[in-house]
Amino acid sequence: MDNTIPPLTLKTAKSIDLGVPKGARVVVAMSGGVDSSVTAALCHYAGYDVVGVTMQLYDHGAMIQKKGACCAGQDIHDARKVSERLGIPHYVLDYENRFSDAVMEDFADTYLAGATPIPCVRCNERVKFRDLLEMARDLGGECMVTGHYVARREGKNGPELHRAADDSRDQSYFLFTTTKEQLGFLRFPLGDLPKTIVRDIARELDLVVADKPDSQDICFVPEGRYSDIVERLRPGAAEPGEIIHVDGTLMGGHQGVIHYTIGQRRGLGIAIGDPLYVVRLDADKKQVIVGPREALLTARIDLKEVNWIGDGDIPSEGLPIGVKVRSTTAPRGARVFREGGDIFLTLDAPEEGVSPGQACVFYEAKEEASRVLGGGWIAGTRPAL
């Protein structure tokens, strides 16, 4: 390896082992951010034949170009500049139609159904780890490498998905739909690195993205106004309805369930003594159901589209696991069950504000365990008694 490589980059690159022979072709997904750029650099300096690929996911002229977005105009330019700096080939792939059909349309339909979607998970599931992964194979890649903060480790029954070493950066919640077959082809070299080291490497290599802000929120949603995108994709679909207390009392009206989320307190337009929260959305009846905070407590979660990547199968008598029902919390104790074709879980302690449409991600229940066992989409909840 060239000794002119800066010391931190050289030291870190030497530790990169993708499980394929040095010199093998590897395809790196480059979003134009610092994480994927450093991933490409480390693979390159570790001695692999790196090909960079960037997805254009939406028309940066007609769609939103906002600070902190990804996969649009400036980001494609940045990925190209980094590739030039490293001397690796770089391709831009037009996935705009696929992204619109598989992610944005689902986003709008989920909101209109009274649920709260996570388009970043759908993007990983339906575009990055499906279409892009197949393109990586077509380009002759021995594996596809991404800048996600998760870890892939070889277990007794094949590759396993694990949380990142840096809990503050862990992205395993957003990758719960990754299958065992996909794990066989994917690699995540940043899983054991803190973000500070990644930034230091980018500065050491004088990459144009060294101080670029991390992407925030959803790439195609301007300023976090989800309802604006839903109304643009489904003009006139948001219809007014009633705000109903859990005891059946009519509390007022609203201009569409898409403007509300489970657990919301502010912006209800209801003035009574005790605070009220959105506890349920009934899109069919066009109703927003509100109640006291204790009405938010959930004891059981019914799941759909479950992806299981643990060993064996989910037993009918239940399996102790850790679960996350939102990305920002630590795994909490639960037990997952299979009854025929249905999968559900019971929580060791009631959880507040669990919303249909969100992800429920499974982890090993052992203390300090990092392994991801899969997860599912929240189809429904049952309140704590």
PyMOL commands that set and color helices and strands:
alter all, ss='L'
color gray80, all
select helices_A, chain A and resi 7-14+34-45+73-86+96-112+119-138+172-175+180-183+195-204+222-224+226-233+257-259+293-296
alter helices_A, ss='H'
color red, helices_A
select strands_A, chain A and resi 25-29+49-56+90-94+143-145+150-155+158-163+186-187+241-245+250-254+277-282+287-291+297-308+319-324+332-339+342-352+359-364+371-383
alter strands_A, ss='S'
color yellow, strands_A
deselect
rebuild
show_as cartoon
